[in-house]
């Protein structure tokens, strides 16, 4: 039987470069052997997002049904009225076949996954150099309205308070260093 796959969980306040880091780790000649766990959400797709690739987009009713059916390993109301969850089907089948999975989820979800999977999972917190720098990055991205940015900065301060509970923390001051640092940490976890 194949060795059970490992689980890598990345969390970061919005705008810390987490998605960029994950893409860099999964693409190219030196891509890590990780499959992306596609979460479910009841939020509307953003421009450029594809159902089943970015997220499994669901109605609120379908999301609640999935919760009731026990389809989620974990789920959270990350923003008021906006639900996100990790489907069991994204993790268990793959890891049973020996594939490793990577999750991009919020801080509480990450700590729940760690509680469930123990040493098979590693939790990595991607940290901004500072909250001020994070605010500048979100403004520079130009995708969010000022009130959305204020909401995200407030949320970031809250999320940063969870950083000590993660297995490791990577400061994204310089993208190349953050990618290299994350790559080393994940490689060691997959080899252990
Ligand atoms: P966004 O709406 O910007 O794509 O994501 C908002 C937040 O939801 C991010 O912090 C993201 O990591 C988190 N998130 C995405 N999928 C999941 C999930 O399956 N579970 C949890 N707990 N959080 C998630």
Boltz pocket constraint, residues with backbone or C-beta under 6 A from the ligand:
constraints:
  - pocket:
      binder: B
      contacts: [[A, 10], [A, 11], [A, 12], [A, 14], [A, 39], [A, 40], [A, 43], [A, 74], [A, 75], [A, 76], [A, 78], [A, 84], [A, 85], [A, 86], [A, 87], [A, 104], [A, 105], [A, 106], [A, 107], [A, 108], [A, 109], [A, 110]]
      max_distance: 6.0
